[in-house]
Amino acid sequence: MRMHWQTSRHLIDLTWPKVMGIVNVTPDSFSDGGRYASTHAALAHCEQLLAEGAHILDIGGESTRPGTPPVPLEEELARVLPVLREALTLGVPVSVDTYKPEVMRAALELGSDIVNDIWALRRPGAREVVAAHPNCGVCLMHMHGEPRTMQRSPMEGDAVPQVAAFLLHASLALQDLGVERNRIACDPGIGFGKTVEQNFALLARQQELLAARYPLVVGWSRKSSLGNVTGLPVDERLPASVAAALLAVERGAHVVRVHDVGQTVAALKVRNAMISMQDNNQDTRDHP
């Protein structure tokens, strides 16, 4: 079935998987050490990711690595709004990675396409901000606990049905406020309050998360679970990250959120070429 994701300025065709490039406008990111914390550096990084083939830019001003304290509202606004303002001129969908309703509202007023919220709009007023917008996209993520403490007490039991039920409930709650379902995507929240085993169960059984028929956004890039199984530090997890993204797409992910855009795009081009050849061969057999 052909699927689209409606956003503020773009109707994103998800027939082929899309790559969302991560732009951390933070001094304390777990993965890139604040290399893009300034507006100039972040914009240069946006342009680099687009040159490498990114379909969507995801811009965030607060690190969500375990143990990180929250960023004050005014500081987050000062970090992300100048970058968003310029990124919105680059011709691709732009997402704002935030859980603060005030940042969502300011970003949407600038014209941002997508709200990407690790709290799945559970903070007071967040749902109302998205519902008040006529057509912005939204990505609802599952998180157990909260960033400062989530890995101290990860969720228990079989994560897959719990995550699926949470995402369905969050999506339906938003639709009850008048948000059309084609504006909503879901993210299982790899690494957010889950054990290594639970993260890999979510990958192995990812099809169960697709039953509700919302687009699925998945972010494995440089995650600690990859380090756990490979023994590699965060700056050496490129091969594992690309492998995980490819496995997620093979299991139905519509969007992969990554740091290493060029390498991920190249891997997906190989996969897409194989599928196109399979389809061509099937057409030949069907129409001799």
C-alpha positions in Angstrom: 0.0 0.0 0.0 1.4 3.4 -1.0 1.9 5.7 2.0 2.5 9.4 2.4 3.4 11.6 5.4 1.7 15.0 5.3 3.8 17.8 6.7 3.5 21.6 6.7 5.0 22.2 3.2 5.6 18.7 1.8 3.7 15.6 1.2 6.4 13.0 1.6 6.1 9.9 -0.6 7.2 6.9 1.5 7.1 4.4 -1.4 10.9 4.3 -1.0 12.5 4.7 2.4 13.6 8.2 3.4 16.8 9.3 5.3 16.4 11.9 8.1 19.7 13.6 8.8 20.4 14.6 12.4 21.5 18.1 13.2 22.4 18.5 16.8 22.7 22.2 17.8 24.0 21.2 21.2 27.3 21.4 23.0 26.8 18.0 24.7 25.5 15.5 22.1 26.5 11.9 22.8 27.6 11.3 19.2 29.2 14.4 17.7 30.6 16.3 20.7 29.0 19.7 20.0 30.7 20.1 16.6 27.6 21.8 15.2 26.6 23.8 18.2 27.0 27.2 16.5 24.4 28.5 14.0 27.1 28.7 11.2 28.4 25.2 11.9 24.9 23.7 12.1 23.9 25.3 8.8 27.0 24.1 7.1 26.2 20.6 8.4 22.6 20.9 7.0 24.0 21.6 3.6 26.5 18.8 3.8 23.8 16.3 4.8 21.6 17.4 1.8 24.6 17.0 -0.5 25.0 13.5 0.8 21.3 12.7 0.0 19.3 13.5 3.1 15.5 13.7 2.4 14.6 15.4 5.7 16.6 17.5 8.2 15.9 17.0 12.0 17.2 19.9 14.0 17.4 19.7 17.8 18.7 22.0 20.5 18.7 19.6 23.6 20.6 16.4 24.1 18.5 13.5 25.2 21.4 11.2 26.1 20.9 9.4 29.5 21.6 11.6 32.5 21.5 14.9 30.6 19.8 17.8 32.5 17.0 19.7 30.7 17.9 22.8 28.7 16.1 26.1 29.7 13.5 27.2 27.3 15.1 30.4 26.2 18.4 28.7 25.6 16.8 26.0 23.4 15.0 28.7 21.4 18.2 30.7 20.9 19.9 27.5 19.7 17.4 26.2 17.2 15.4 29.1 15.8 18.2 30.7 13.8 19.1 27.3 12.3 15.5 26.5 11.5 15.0 29.9 9.9 17.8 29.2 7.4 17.2 25.5 7.0 13.7 26.2 5.8 15.1 27.8 2.7 16.9 24.6 1.6 14.0 23.0 -0.2 13.4 19.9 2.0 11.2 19.0 4.9 12.6 20.3 8.2 11.8 18.7 11.5 12.2 20.2 15.0 13.3 17.7 17.7 11.8 19.1 20.9 9.3 18.2 23.6 8.6 21.8 24.7 5.3 23.2 23.5 6.8 26.7 23.3 9.6 25.6 21.0 7.1 23.6 18.9 4.9 26.7 18.5 7.8 29.0 17.6 9.2 26.4 15.1 5.8 25.9 13.4 5.3 29.7 13.2 8.5 29.9 11.2 7.2 27.2 8.9 8.8 24.0 10.2 7.3 20.9 8.6 7.5 18.3 11.4 7.4 18.1 15.2 9.6 15.2 16.4 8.9 14.6 20.1 10.5 12.0 22.3 7.7 12.5 24.8 5.0 11.8 22.2 3.3 15.1 23.0 2.6 14.1 26.6 3.9 17.3 28.0 1.1 19.8 28.9 0.0 21.8 25.9 2.0 19.9 23.3 -0.9 18.1 21.7 -2.8 21.3 21.5 0.0 23.0 19.7 0.1 20.3 17.0 -3.7 20.1 16.8 -4.0 23.8 16.2 -1.8 23.7 13.2 -3.6 22.9 9.9 -1.2 20.3 8.5 2.2 19.9 10.2 3.6 16.4 10.5 4.4 14.9 13.8 6.5 12.0 15.0 5.4 10.3 18.2 8.2 8.4 20.0 8.0 5.8 22.8 10.1 6.5 25.8 10.1 4.6 29.1 10.8 7.0 32.0 12.6 10.3 31.2 16.1 11.0 29.8 17.9 11.7 33.1 16.9 8.3 34.6 15.6 6.1 31.8 18.5 3.7 31.7 18.7 3.2 35.4 15.3 1.5 35.4 14.5 0.3 31.9 11.1 -1.2 31.1 10.4 -4.8 32.0 8.9 -7.7 30.1 8.2 -7.9 26.4 8.8 -4.5 25.0 7.2 -5.0 21.6 3.5 -5.2 22.5 4.0 -2.4 25.1 5.5 -0.1 22.6 2.9 -0.9 19.9 0.1 -0.2 22.4 1.6 3.0 23.5 2.1 4.4 20.0 -1.4 3.4 19.0 -2.9 5.1 22.0 -0.8 8.3 21.5 -1.8 8.4 17.8 -5.5 7.9 18.5 -5.4 10.6 21.2 -4.0 13.1 18.7 -6.6 12.1 16.1 -9.3 12.7 18.7 -8.2 16.4 18.7 -8.8 16.5 14.9 -5.3 15.7 13.6 -5.6 13.6 10.4 -3.8 10.2 10.6 -1.7 10.9 7.5 0.1 13.6 9.5 1.2 11.1 12.2 4.4 8.9 12.2 5.6 6.7 15.0 9.0 5.9 16.5 9.7 2.9 18.8 12.4 4.9 20.6 15.4 2.6 20.4 17.6 3.1 23.4 15.0 5.2 25.4 14.5 3.3 28.6 15.0 -0.2 27.0 17.5 -3.0 27.5 19.8 -4.2 24.7 17.6 -7.3 24.3 14.4 -5.2 24.1 16.0 -2.9 21.5 16.9 -5.9 19.3 13.5 -7.5 19.9 11.9 -4.3 18.5 14.1 -4.7 15.4 13.5 -8.4 15.0 9.7 -8.0 15.4 9.4 -4.6 13.8 6.5 -5.8 11.6 4.3 -5.9 14.7 4.8 -2.1 15.0 3.4 -1.6 11.5 0.0 -3.2 12.2 -1.6 0.1 13.0 -0.4 1.4 9.5 1.3 4.6 10.6 4.7 5.5 9.0 7.5 4.2 11.1 10.6 6.3 11.9 13.5 4.4 13.4 16.7 5.7 14.9 19.6 3.2 15.5 22.4 5.5 14.6 25.4 5.1 16.9 23.2 3.8 19.8 24.7 2.1 22.8 23.1 -1.2 22.0 25.2 -1.3 18.8 28.3 -0.7 21.0 27.2 -3.4 23.4 27.0 -6.1 20.7 30.1 -4.9 18.7 32.3 -3.7 21.5 32.9 -0.5 19.6 33.0 3.1 20.9 30.5 5.6 19.6 32.9 7.1 17.0 33.5 3.7 15.5 29.9 2.5 15.1 29.4 3.6 11.5 29.2 0.0 9.9 26.9 -1.1 12.7 24.7 1.9 12.3 24.3 1.4 8.6 23.6 -2.3 9.1 20.9 -1.5 11.6 19.3 1.1 9.4 19.3 -1.4 6.5 17.8 -4.1 8.7 15.1 -1.7 9.9 14.2 -0.7 6.3 14.1 -4.4 5.3 11.6 -4.9 8.1 9.3 -2.0 7.0 10.7 1.2 8.4 9.7 4.2 6.2 12.2 6.7 7.6 15.6 6.1 9.2 17.0 8.9 11.4 20.8 8.9 11.1 24.0 10.8 11.6 25.9 9.2 8.7 23.7 10.2 5.8 26.0 9.5 2.9 26.9 6.0 3.9 23.3 5.2 4.7 22.0 6.6 1.4 24.6 4.5 -0.5 23.5 1.3 1.3 19.9 2.0 0.5 20.7 2.7 -3.1 22.1 -0.8 -3.4 19.0 -2.3 -1.7 16.6 -0.2 -3.9 18.5 -1.3 -7.1 18.0 -4.9 -6.1 14.3 -4.4 -5.5 13.8 -2.6 -8.8 15.5 -5.5 -10.6 13.2 -8.0 -8.8 10.2 -5.9 -9.8 11.3 -5.7 -13.4 11.9 -9.5 -13.5 8.4 -10.0 -12.1 6.8 -7.7 -14.7 8.6 -9.7 -17.4 7.3 -13.0 -16.1 3.8 -11.5 -15.7 3.8 -10.0 -19.2 5.8 -12.2 -21.6 
